[in-house]
């Protein structure tokens, strides 16, 4: 009987974590979609990606206080994805753009 209760509890936890992960990935995908499609927002994020991390962190704290566990967990997943996935890609793209501009100026 204890084994069955343990298995049921583990399944419930697994489903909750899966739900949070899915909502977090959807939130991250929406954030990236907005950033890539709105020119001035893309410019802001390319220049100020660290404050965006802080903004998402503050939103996570506010969600913890008022919106509940699901929103908090999904914002945490989105924040981790932004910090360790999208932000390094942004920095690599910006470095390529700067290198290309330096080559172009050097040729002139």
Jmol script that loads the backbone (N, CA, C; Angstrom):
load data "model"
ATOM      1  N   UNK A   1       0.821  -1.193   0.000  1.00  0.00           N
ATOM      2  CA  UNK A   1       0.000   0.000   0.000  1.00  0.00           C
ATOM      3  C   UNK A   1       0.877   1.273   0.000  1.00  0.00           C
ATOM      4  N   UNK A   2       1.974   1.236   0.761  1.00  0.00           N
ATOM      5  CA  UNK A   2       2.856   2.395   0.804  1.00  0.00           C
ATOM      6  C   UNK A   2       3.480   2.652  -0.566  1.00  0.00           C
ATOM      7  N   UNK A   3       3.778   1.604  -1.289  1.00  0.00           N
ATOM      8  CA  UNK A   3       4.365   1.739  -2.620  1.00  0.00           C
ATOM      9  C   UNK A   3       3.394   2.415  -3.573  1.00  0.00           C
ATOM     10  N   UNK A   4       2.135   2.033  -3.503  1.00  0.00           N
ATOM     11  CA  UNK A   4       1.122   2.633  -4.377  1.00  0.00           C
ATOM     12  C   UNK A   4       0.961   4.118  -4.066  1.00  0.00           C
ATOM     13  N   UNK A   5       0.930   4.466  -2.789  1.00  0.00           N
ATOM     14  CA  UNK A   5       0.803   5.872  -2.398  1.00  0.00           C
ATOM     15  C   UNK A   5       2.025   6.654  -2.884  1.00  0.00           C
ATOM     16  N   UNK A   6       3.203   6.077  -2.747  1.00  0.00           N
ATOM     17  CA  UNK A   6       4.426   6.721  -3.214  1.00  0.00           C
ATOM     18  C   UNK A   6       4.383   6.944  -4.722  1.00  0.00           C
ATOM     19  N   UNK A   7       3.953   5.938  -5.466  1.00  0.00           N
ATOM     20  CA  UNK A   7       3.882   6.052  -6.933  1.00  0.00           C
ATOM     21  C   UNK A   7       2.870   7.115  -7.339  1.00  0.00           C
ATOM     22  N   UNK A   8       1.723   7.156  -6.681  1.00  0.00           N
ATOM     23  CA  UNK A   8       0.708   8.161  -7.005  1.00  0.00           C
ATOM     24  C   UNK A   8       1.234   9.569  -6.701  1.00  0.00           C
ATOM     25  N   UNK A   9       1.892   9.731  -5.571  1.00  0.00           N
ATOM     26  CA  UNK A   9       2.469  11.042  -5.224  1.00  0.00           C
ATOM     27  C   UNK A   9       3.535  11.460  -6.233  1.00  0.00           C
ATOM     28  N   UNK A  10       4.363  10.532  -6.650  1.00  0.00           N
ATOM     29  CA  UNK A  10       5.392  10.837  -7.643  1.00  0.00           C
ATOM     30  C   UNK A  10       4.770  11.225  -8.984  1.00  0.00           C
ATOM     31  N   UNK A  11       3.714  10.541  -9.383  1.00  0.00           N
ATOM     32  CA  UNK A  11       3.037  10.891 -10.640  1.00  0.00           C
ATOM     33  C   UNK A  11       2.419  12.281 -10.571  1.00  0.00           C
ATOM     34  N   UNK A  12       1.819  12.614  -9.446  1.00  0.00           N
ATOM     35  CA  UNK A  12       1.231  13.947  -9.285  1.00  0.00           C
ATOM     36  C   UNK A  12       2.323  15.017  -9.358  1.00  0.00           C
ATOM     37  N   UNK A  13       3.436  14.794  -8.677  1.00  0.00           N
ATOM     38  CA  UNK A  13       4.556  15.748  -8.733  1.00  0.00           C
ATOM     39  C   UNK A  13       5.116  15.869 -10.149  1.00  0.00           C
ATOM     40  N   UNK A  14       5.245  14.745 -10.836  1.00  0.00           N
ATOM     41  CA  UNK A  14       5.757  14.756 -12.200  1.00  0.00           C
ATOM     42  C   UNK A  14       4.833  15.542 -13.130  1.00  0.00           C
ATOM     43  N   UNK A  15       3.525  15.353 -12.981  1.00  0.00           N
ATOM     44  CA  UNK A  15       2.579  16.094 -13.816  1.00  0.00           C
ATOM     45  C   UNK A  15       2.626  17.586 -13.516  1.00  0.00           C
ATOM     46  N   UNK A  16       2.777  17.955 -12.251  1.00  0.00           N
ATOM     47  CA  UNK A  16       2.866  19.374 -11.892  1.00  0.00           C
ATOM     48  C   UNK A  16       4.127  19.998 -12.481  1.00  0.00           C
ATOM     49  N   UNK A  17       5.250  19.301 -12.354  1.00  0.00           N
ATOM     50  CA  UNK A  17       6.504  19.828 -12.897  1.00  0.00           C
ATOM     51  C   UNK A  17       6.427  19.920 -14.420  1.00  0.00           C
ATOM     52  N   UNK A  18       5.794  18.949 -15.056  1.00  0.00           N
ATOM     53  CA  UNK A  18       5.636  18.989 -16.508  1.00  0.00           C
ATOM     54  C   UNK A  18       4.778  20.179 -16.920  1.00  0.00           C
ATOM     55  N   UNK A  19       3.711  20.439 -16.181  1.00  0.00           N
ATOM     56  CA  UNK A  19       2.848  21.588 -16.481  1.00  0.00           C
ATOM     57  C   UNK A  19       3.626  22.884 -16.361  1.00  0.00           C
ATOM     58  N   UNK A  20       4.414  23.014 -15.288  1.00  0.00           N
ATOM     59  CA  UNK A  20       5.199  24.230 -15.093  1.00  0.00           C
ATOM     60  C   UNK A  20       6.220  24.403 -16.203  1.00  0.00           C
ATOM     61  N   UNK A  21       6.838  23.308 -16.600  1.00  0.00           N
ATOM     62  CA  UNK A  21       7.842  23.372 -17.663  1.00  0.00           C
ATOM     63  C   UNK A  21       7.217  23.782 -18.984  1.00  0.00           C
ATOM     64  N   UNK A  22       6.062  23.206 -19.310  1.00  0.00           N
ATOM     65  CA  UNK A  22       5.387  23.550 -20.564  1.00  0.00           C
ATOM     66  C   UNK A  22       4.994  25.021 -20.571  1.00  0.00           C
ATOM     67  N   UNK A  23       4.383  25.496 -19.487  1.00  0.00           N
ATOM     68  CA  UNK A  23       3.996  26.902 -19.433  1.00  0.00           C
ATOM     69  C   UNK A  23       5.217  27.821 -19.450  1.00  0.00           C
ATOM     70  N   UNK A  24       6.303  27.407 -18.810  1.00  0.00           N
ATOM     71  CA  UNK A  24       7.529  28.200 -18.832  1.00  0.00           C
ATOM     72  C   UNK A  24       8.121  28.294 -20.222  1.00  0.00           C
ATOM     73  N   UNK A  25       8.133  27.171 -20.936  1.00  0.00           N
ATOM     74  CA  UNK A  25       8.655  27.186 -22.309  1.00  0.00           C
ATOM     75  C   UNK A  25       7.761  28.004 -23.234  1.00  0.00           C
ATOM     76  N   UNK A  26       6.448  27.928 -23.024  1.00  0.00           N
ATOM     77  CA  UNK A  26       5.536  28.755 -23.824  1.00  0.00           C
ATOM     78  C   UNK A  26       5.737  30.242 -23.526  1.00  0.00           C
ATOM     79  N   UNK A  27       5.952  30.577 -22.258  1.00  0.00           N
ATOM     80  CA  UNK A  27       6.224  31.966 -21.889  1.00  0.00           C
ATOM     81  C   UNK A  27       7.523  32.449 -22.520  1.00  0.00           C
ATOM     82  N   UNK A  28       8.550  31.604 -22.470  1.00  0.00           N
ATOM     83  CA  UNK A  28       9.828  31.958 -23.090  1.00  0.00           C
ATOM     84  C   UNK A  28       9.679  32.120 -24.598  1.00  0.00           C
ATOM     85  N   UNK A  29       8.938  31.230 -25.233  1.00  0.00           N
ATOM     86  CA  UNK A  29       8.727  31.330 -26.680  1.00  0.00           C
ATOM     87  C   UNK A  29       7.983  32.620 -27.029  1.00  0.00           C
ATOM     88  N   UNK A  30       7.000  32.990 -26.224  1.00  0.00           N
ATOM     89  CA  UNK A  30       6.286  34.243 -26.452  1.00  0.00           C
ATOM     90  C   UNK A  30       7.184  35.451 -26.274  1.00  0.00           C
ATOM     91  N   UNK A  31       8.034  35.407 -25.252  1.00  0.00           N
ATOM     92  CA  UNK A  31       8.964  36.508 -25.017  1.00  0.00           C
ATOM     93  C   UNK A  31       9.945  36.656 -26.168  1.00  0.00           C
ATOM     94  N   UNK A  32      10.495  35.542 -26.628  1.00  0.00           N
ATOM     95  CA  UNK A  32      11.428  35.581 -27.753  1.00  0.00           C
ATOM     96  C   UNK A  32      10.723  36.041 -29.026  1.00  0.00           C
ATOM     97  N   UNK A  33       9.487  35.581 -29.227  1.00  0.00           N
ATOM     98  CA  UNK A  33       8.719  36.012 -30.399  1.00  0.00           C
ATOM     99  C   UNK A  33       8.484  37.513 -30.398  1.00  0.00           C
ATOM    100  N   UNK A  34       8.133  38.057 -29.239  1.00  0.00           N
ATOM    101  CA  UNK A  34       7.945  39.509 -29.146  1.00  0.00           C
ATOM    102  C   UNK A  34       9.247  40.259 -29.408  1.00  0.00           C
ATOM    103  N   UNK A  35      10.321  39.783 -28.807  1.00  0.00           N
ATOM    104  CA  UNK A  35      11.610  40.460 -28.965  1.00  0.00           C
ATOM    105  C   UNK A  35      12.077  40.441 -30.421  1.00  0.00           C
ATOM    106  N   UNK A  36      11.932  39.312 -31.078  1.00  0.00           N
ATOM    107  CA  UNK A  36      12.433  39.189 -32.447  1.00  0.00           C
ATOM    108  C   UNK A  36      11.562  39.924 -33.471  1.00  0.00           C
ATOM    109  N   UNK A  37      10.299  40.188 -33.156  1.00  0.00           N
ATOM    110  CA  UNK A  37       9.397  40.806 -34.125  1.00  0.00           C
ATOM    111  C   UNK A  37       9.197  42.304 -33.933  1.00  0.00           C
ATOM    112  N   UNK A  38       9.488  42.828 -32.765  1.00  0.00           N
ATOM    113  CA  UNK A  38       9.328  44.264 -32.521  1.00  0.00           C
ATOM    114  C   UNK A  38      10.723  44.898 -32.525  1.00  0.00           C
ATOM    115  N   UNK A  39      10.952  45.755 -33.513  1.00  0.00           N
ATOM    116  CA  UNK A  39      12.296  46.264 -33.771  1.00  0.00           C
ATOM    117  C   UNK A  39      12.879  47.031 -32.589  1.00  0.00           C
ATOM    118  N   UNK A  40      12.121  47.947 -31.994  1.00  0.00           N
ATOM    119  CA  UNK A  40      12.662  48.738 -30.891  1.00  0.00           C
ATOM    120  C   UNK A  40      12.850  47.890 -29.639  1.00  0.00           C
ATOM    121  N   UNK A  41      11.990  46.893 -29.431  1.00  0.00           N
ATOM    122  CA  UNK A  41      12.163  45.988 -28.295  1.00  0.00           C
ATOM    123  C   UNK A  41      13.415  45.124 -28.477  1.00  0.00           C
ATOM    124  N   UNK A  42      13.663  44.707 -29.724  1.00  0.00           N
ATOM    125  CA  UNK A  42      14.870  43.946 -30.028  1.00  0.00           C
ATOM    126  C   UNK A  42      16.107  44.795 -29.764  1.00  0.00           C
ATOM    127  N   UNK A  43      16.059  46.058 -30.140  1.00  0.00           N
ATOM    128  CA  UNK A  43      17.178  46.959 -29.903  1.00  0.00           C
ATOM    129  C   UNK A  43      17.443  47.105 -28.404  1.00  0.00           C
ATOM    130  N   UNK A  44      16.365  47.258 -27.620  1.00  0.00           N
ATOM    131  CA  UNK A  44      16.509  47.402 -26.170  1.00  0.00           C
ATOM    132  C   UNK A  44      17.125  46.150 -25.561  1.00  0.00           C
ATOM    133  N   UNK A  45      16.628  44.984 -25.948  1.00  0.00           N
ATOM    134  CA  UNK A  45      17.118  43.732 -25.370  1.00  0.00           C
ATOM    135  C   UNK A  45      18.552  43.460 -25.803  1.00  0.00           C
ATOM    136  N   UNK A  46      18.906  43.782 -27.037  1.00  0.00           N
ATOM    137  CA  UNK A  46      20.280  43.576 -27.485  1.00  0.00           C
ATOM    138  C   UNK A  46      21.251  44.460 -26.707  1.00  0.00           C
ATOM    139  N   UNK A  47      20.815  45.650 -26.315  1.00  0.00           N
ATOM    140  CA  UNK A  47      21.692  46.556 -25.578  1.00  0.00           C
ATOM    141  C   UNK A  47      21.646  46.283 -24.078  1.00  0.00           C
ATOM    142  N   UNK A  48      20.493  45.889 -23.550  1.00  0.00           N
ATOM    143  CA  UNK A  48      20.301  45.789 -22.100  1.00  0.00           C
ATOM    144  C   UNK A  48      19.763  44.417 -21.700  1.00  0.00           C
ATOM    145  N   UNK A  49      20.464  43.351 -22.028  1.00  0.00           N
ATOM    146  CA  UNK A  49      19.932  42.027 -21.714  1.00  0.00           C
ATOM    147  C   UNK A  49      20.003  41.697 -20.225  1.00  0.00           C
ATOM    148  N   UNK A  50      20.959  42.237 -19.491  1.00  0.00           N
ATOM    149  CA  UNK A  50      21.050  41.972 -18.051  1.00  0.00           C
ATOM    150  C   UNK A  50      19.861  42.563 -17.276  1.00  0.00           C
ATOM    151  N   UNK A  51      19.442  43.801 -17.544  1.00  0.00           N
ATOM    152  CA  UNK A  51      18.257  44.308 -16.846  1.00  0.00           C
ATOM    153  C   UNK A  51      16.977  43.525 -17.166  1.00  0.00           C
ATOM    154  N   UNK A  52      16.927  42.907 -18.330  1.00  0.00           N
ATOM    155  CA  UNK A  52      15.768  42.072 -18.653  1.00  0.00           C
ATOM    156  C   UNK A  52      15.725  40.873 -17.709  1.00  0.00           C
ATOM    157  N   UNK A  53      16.885  40.304 -17.394  1.00  0.00           N
ATOM    158  CA  UNK A  53      16.948  39.222 -16.408  1.00  0.00           C
ATOM    159  C   UNK A  53      16.394  39.678 -15.066  1.00  0.00           C
ATOM    160  N   UNK A  54      16.798  40.858 -14.650  1.00  0.00           N
ATOM    161  CA  UNK A  54      16.338  41.392 -13.370  1.00  0.00           C
ATOM    162  C   UNK A  54      14.838  41.642 -13.404  1.00  0.00           C
ATOM    163  N   UNK A  55      14.333  42.142 -14.522  1.00  0.00           N
ATOM    164  CA  UNK A  55      12.895  42.385 -14.669  1.00  0.00           C
ATOM    165  C   UNK A  55      12.093  41.083 -14.563  1.00  0.00           C
ATOM    166  N   UNK A  56      12.572  40.029 -15.204  1.00  0.00           N
ATOM    167  CA  UNK A  56      11.890  38.737 -15.113  1.00  0.00           C
ATOM    168  C   UNK A  56      11.964  38.212 -13.677  1.00  0.00           C
ATOM    169  N   UNK A  57      13.089  38.412 -13.002  1.00  0.00           N
ATOM    170  CA  UNK A  57      13.235  37.980 -11.616  1.00  0.00           C
ATOM    171  C   UNK A  57      12.246  38.717 -10.714  1.00  0.00           C
ATOM    172  N   UNK A  58      12.098  40.025 -10.906  1.00  0.00           N
ATOM    173  CA  UNK A  58      11.141  40.810 -10.115  1.00  0.00           C
ATOM    174  C   UNK A  58       9.715  40.339 -10.396  1.00  0.00           C
ATOM    175  N   UNK A  59       9.415  40.055 -11.657  1.00  0.00           N
ATOM    176  CA  UNK A  59       8.080  39.533 -11.997  1.00  0.00           C
ATOM    177  C   UNK A  59       7.833  38.194 -11.321  1.00  0.00           C
ATOM    178  N   UNK A  60       8.871  37.375 -11.191  1.00  0.00           N
ATOM    179  CA  UNK A  60       8.733  36.093 -10.505  1.00  0.00           C
ATOM    180  C   UNK A  60       8.433  36.298  -9.027  1.00  0.00           C
ATOM    181  N   UNK A  61       9.084  37.261  -8.397  1.00  0.00           N
ATOM    182  CA  UNK A  61       8.824  37.542  -6.981  1.00  0.00           C
ATOM    183  C   UNK A  61       7.405  38.064  -6.792  1.00  0.00           C
ATOM    184  N   UNK A  62       6.965  38.951  -7.671  1.00  0.00           N
ATOM    185  CA  UNK A  62       5.599  39.467  -7.585  1.00  0.00           C
ATOM    186  C   UNK A  62       4.592  38.345  -7.802  1.00  0.00           C
ATOM    187  N   UNK A  63       4.880  37.458  -8.742  1.00  0.00           N
ATOM    188  CA  UNK A  63       3.983  36.323  -8.994  1.00  0.00           C
ATOM    189  C   UNK A  63       3.922  35.391  -7.792  1.00  0.00           C
ATOM    190  N   UNK A  64       5.045  35.233  -7.107  1.00  0.00           N
ATOM    191  CA  UNK A  64       5.050  34.401  -5.905  1.00  0.00           C
ATOM    192  C   UNK A  64       4.107  34.967  -4.859  1.00  0.00           C
ATOM    193  N   UNK A  65       4.096  36.267  -4.721  1.00  0.00           N
ATOM    194  CA  UNK A  65       3.265  36.898  -3.700  1.00  0.00           C
ATOM    195  C   UNK A  65       1.792  36.939  -4.058  1.00  0.00           C
ATOM    196  N   UNK A  66       1.476  36.995  -5.350  1.00  0.00           N
ATOM    197  CA  UNK A  66       0.080  37.249  -5.676  1.00  0.00           C
ATOM    198  C   UNK A  66      -0.586  36.251  -6.619  1.00  0.00           C
ATOM    199  N   UNK A  67       0.150  35.605  -7.492  1.00  0.00           N
ATOM    200  CA  UNK A  67      -0.499  34.810  -8.539  1.00  0.00           C
ATOM    201  C   UNK A  67      -0.470  33.303  -8.332  1.00  0.00           C
ATOM    202  N   UNK A  68       0.439  32.801  -7.545  1.00  0.00           N
ATOM    203  CA  UNK A  68       0.431  31.378  -7.261  1.00  0.00           C
ATOM    204  C   UNK A  68       1.631  30.637  -7.810  1.00  0.00           C
ATOM    205  N   UNK A  69       1.640  29.358  -7.493  1.00  0.00           N
ATOM    206  CA  UNK A  69       2.794  28.519  -7.774  1.00  0.00           C
ATOM    207  C   UNK A  69       2.989  28.274  -9.263  1.00  0.00           C
ATOM    208  N   UNK A  70       1.919  28.049 -10.007  1.00  0.00           N
ATOM    209  CA  UNK A  70       2.058  27.716 -11.423  1.00  0.00           C
ATOM    210  C   UNK A  70       2.684  28.858 -12.206  1.00  0.00           C
ATOM    211  N   UNK A  71       2.208  30.060 -11.986  1.00  0.00           N
ATOM    212  CA  UNK A  71       2.766  31.221 -12.688  1.00  0.00           C
ATOM    213  C   UNK A  71       4.207  31.464 -12.258  1.00  0.00           C
ATOM    214  N   UNK A  72       4.470  31.328 -10.968  1.00  0.00           N
ATOM    215  CA  UNK A  72       5.827  31.518 -10.466  1.00  0.00           C
ATOM    216  C   UNK A  72       6.794  30.516 -11.075  1.00  0.00           C
ATOM    217  N   UNK A  73       6.389  29.264 -11.097  1.00  0.00           N
ATOM    218  CA  UNK A  73       7.265  28.228 -11.649  1.00  0.00           C
ATOM    219  C   UNK A  73       7.480  28.420 -13.144  1.00  0.00           C
ATOM    220  N   UNK A  74       6.430  28.790 -13.874  1.00  0.00           N
ATOM    221  CA  UNK A  74       6.601  28.987 -15.316  1.00  0.00           C
ATOM    222  C   UNK A  74       7.475  30.202 -15.604  1.00  0.00           C
ATOM    223  N   UNK A  75       7.358  31.262 -14.815  1.00  0.00           N
ATOM    224  CA  UNK A  75       8.252  32.411 -14.986  1.00  0.00           C
ATOM    225  C   UNK A  75       9.694  32.056 -14.631  1.00  0.00           C
ATOM    226  N   UNK A  76       9.862  31.179 -13.648  1.00  0.00           N
ATOM    227  CA  UNK A  76      11.212  30.740 -13.301  1.00  0.00           C
ATOM    228  C   UNK A  76      11.832  29.955 -14.444  1.00  0.00           C
ATOM    229  N   UNK A  77      11.064  29.049 -15.051  1.00  0.00           N
ATOM    230  CA  UNK A  77      11.555  28.274 -16.198  1.00  0.00           C
ATOM    231  C   UNK A  77      11.889  29.221 -17.359  1.00  0.00           C
ATOM    232  N   UNK A  78      11.008  30.207 -17.609  1.00  0.00           N
ATOM    233  CA  UNK A  78      11.261  31.166 -18.684  1.00  0.00           C
ATOM    234  C   UNK A  78      12.515  31.993 -18.393  1.00  0.00           C
ATOM    235  N   UNK A  79      12.706  32.362 -17.143  1.00  0.00           N
ATOM    236  CA  UNK A  79      13.885  33.132 -16.774  1.00  0.00           C
ATOM    237  C   UNK A  79      15.166  32.330 -16.965  1.00  0.00           C
ATOM    238  N   UNK A  80      15.136  31.075 -16.586  1.00  0.00           N
ATOM    239  CA  UNK A  80      16.304  30.213 -16.778  1.00  0.00           C
ATOM    240  C   UNK A  80      16.593  30.056 -18.274  1.00  0.00           C
ATOM    241  N   UNK A  81      15.543  29.870 -19.064  1.00  0.00           N
ATOM    242  CA  UNK A  81      15.722  29.750 -20.510  1.00  0.00           C
ATOM    243  C   UNK A  81      16.276  31.018 -21.124  1.00  0.00           C
ATOM    244  N   UNK A  82      15.804  32.177 -20.655  1.00  0.00           N
ATOM    245  CA  UNK A  82      16.310  33.448 -21.175  1.00  0.00           C
ATOM    246  C   UNK A  82      17.768  33.644 -20.791  1.00  0.00           C
ATOM    247  N   UNK A  83      18.081  33.357 -19.523  1.00  0.00           N
ATOM    248  CA  UNK A  83      19.432  33.607 -19.027  1.00  0.00           C
ATOM    249  C   UNK A  83      20.461  32.679 -19.652  1.00  0.00           C
ATOM    250  N   UNK A  84      20.132  31.392 -19.758  1.00  0.00           N
ATOM    251  CA  UNK A  84      21.125  30.423 -20.213  1.00  0.00           C
ATOM    252  C   UNK A  84      20.969  30.003 -21.666  1.00  0.00           C
ATOM    253  N   UNK A  85      19.921  30.444 -22.332  1.00  0.00           N
ATOM    254  CA  UNK A  85      19.722  30.074 -23.718  1.00  0.00           C
ATOM    255  C   UNK A  85      19.704  31.253 -24.667  1.00  0.00           C
ATOM    256  N   UNK A  86      18.739  32.140 -24.474  1.00  0.00           N
ATOM    257  CA  UNK A  86      18.542  33.238 -25.417  1.00  0.00           C
ATOM    258  C   UNK A  86      19.569  34.352 -25.236  1.00  0.00           C
ATOM    259  N   UNK A  87      19.908  34.664 -23.992  1.00  0.00           N
ATOM    260  CA  UNK A  87      20.856  35.752 -23.751  1.00  0.00           C
ATOM    261  C   UNK A  87      22.247  35.474 -24.337  1.00  0.00           C
ATOM    262  N   UNK A  88      22.824  34.269 -24.181  1.00  0.00           N
ATOM    263  CA  UNK A  88      24.111  34.016 -24.851  1.00  0.00           C
ATOM    264  C   UNK A  88      24.009  34.093 -26.370  1.00  0.00           C
ATOM    265  N   UNK A  89      22.875  33.696 -26.925  1.00  0.00           N
ATOM    266  CA  UNK A  89      22.684  33.792 -28.373  1.00  0.00           C
ATOM    267  C   UNK A  89      22.654  35.253 -28.795  1.00  0.00           C
ATOM    268  N   UNK A  90      21.965  36.092 -28.006  1.00  0.00           N
ATOM    269  CA  UNK A  90      21.927  37.528 -28.294  1.00  0.00           C
ATOM    270  C   UNK A  90      23.341  38.104 -28.263  1.00  0.00           C
ATOM    271  N   UNK A  91      24.116  37.745 -27.247  1.00  0.00           N
ATOM    272  CA  UNK A  91      25.469  38.268 -27.124  1.00  0.00           C
ATOM    273  C   UNK A  91      26.353  37.810 -28.277  1.00  0.00           C
ATOM    274  N   UNK A  92      26.164  36.569 -28.732  1.00  0.00           N
ATOM    275  CA  UNK A  92      26.939  36.075 -29.880  1.00  0.00           C
ATOM    276  C   UNK A  92      26.553  36.835 -31.154  1.00  0.00           C
ATOM    277  N   UNK A  93      25.266  37.078 -31.346  1.00  0.00           N
ATOM    278  CA  UNK A  93      24.815  37.829 -32.513  1.00  0.00           C
ATOM    279  C   UNK A  93      25.353  39.254 -32.485  1.00  0.00           C
ATOM    280  N   UNK A  94      25.358  39.860 -31.313  1.00  0.00           N
ATOM    281  CA  UNK A  94      25.862  41.225 -31.196  1.00  0.00           C
ATOM    282  C   UNK A  94      27.369  41.261 -31.466  1.00  0.00           C
ATOM    283  N   UNK A  95      28.094  40.252 -30.982  1.00  0.00           N
ATOM    284  CA  UNK A  95      29.542  40.202 -31.236  1.00  0.00           C
ATOM    285  C   UNK A  95      29.816  40.043 -32.725  1.00  0.00           C
ATOM    286  N   UNK A  96      29.033  39.226 -33.413  1.00  0.00           N
ATOM    287  CA  UNK A  96      29.189  39.075 -34.862  1.00  0.00           C
ATOM    288  C   UNK A  96      28.922  40.391 -35.582  1.00  0.00           C
ATOM    289  N   UNK A  97      27.877  41.091 -35.134  1.00  0.00           N
ATOM    290  CA  UNK A  97      27.525  42.362 -35.764  1.00  0.00           C
ATOM    291  C   UNK A  97      28.636  43.395 -35.542  1.00  0.00           C
ATOM    292  N   UNK A  98      29.194  43.442 -34.349  1.00  0.00           N
ATOM    293  CA  UNK A  98      30.279  44.382 -34.058  1.00  0.00           C
ATOM    294  C   UNK A  98      31.515  44.045 -34.890  1.00  0.00           C
ATOM    295  N   UNK A  99      31.829  42.746 -34.999  1.00  0.00           N
ATOM    296  CA  UNK A  99      32.982  42.337 -35.813  1.00  0.00           C
ATOM    297  C   UNK A  99      32.777  42.683 -37.276  1.00  0.00           C
ATOM    298  N   UNK A 100      31.567  42.493 -37.761  1.00  0.00           N
ATOM    299  CA  UNK A 100      31.274  42.826 -39.153  1.00  0.00           C
ATOM    300  C   UNK A 100      31.401  44.330 -39.386  1.00  0.00           C
ATOM    301  N   UNK A 101      30.923  45.138 -38.439  1.00  0.00           N
ATOM    302  CA  UNK A 101      31.048  46.589 -38.565  1.00  0.00           C
ATOM    303  C   UNK A 101      32.506  47.035 -38.538  1.00  0.00           C
ATOM    304  N   UNK A 102      33.326  46.395 -37.698  1.00  0.00           N
ATOM    305  CA  UNK A 102      34.746  46.739 -37.643  1.00  0.00           C
ATOM    306  C   UNK A 102      35.442  46.387 -38.948  1.00  0.00           C
ATOM    307  N   UNK A 103      35.102  45.238 -39.546  1.00  0.00           N
ATOM    308  CA  UNK A 103      35.686  44.873 -40.829  1.00  0.00           C
ATOM    309  C   UNK A 103      35.291  45.867 -41.905  1.00  0.00           C
ATOM    310  N   UNK A 104      34.023  46.261 -41.898  1.00  0.00           N
ATOM    311  CA  UNK A 104      33.537  47.200 -42.903  1.00  0.00           C
ATOM    312  C   UNK A 104      34.240  48.552 -42.755  1.00  0.00           C
ATOM    313  N   UNK A 105      34.409  49.024 -41.520  1.00  0.00           N
ATOM    314  CA  UNK A 105      35.091  50.301 -41.296  1.00  0.00           C
ATOM    315  C   UNK A 105      36.578  50.185 -41.652  1.00  0.00           C
ATOM    316  N   UNK A 106      37.152  49.022 -41.424  1.00  0.00           N
ATOM    317  CA  UNK A 106      38.575  48.838 -41.721  1.00  0.00           C
ATOM    318  C   UNK A 106      38.808  48.884 -43.235  1.00  0.00           C
ATOM    319  N   UNK A 107      37.866  48.387 -44.006  1.00  0.00           N
ATOM    320  CA  UNK A 107      38.016  48.387 -45.472  1.00  0.00           C
ATOM    321  C   UNK A 107      37.930  49.803 -46.031  1.00  0.00           C
ATOM    322  N   UNK A 108      37.198  50.675 -45.381  1.00  0.00           N
ATOM    323  CA  UNK A 108      37.073  52.049 -45.878  1.00  0.00           C
ATOM    324  C   UNK A 108      38.333  52.773 -45.601  1.00  0.00           C
TER     325      UNK A 108
END
end "model"
wireframe off; spacefill off
backbone 0.3
color backbone group
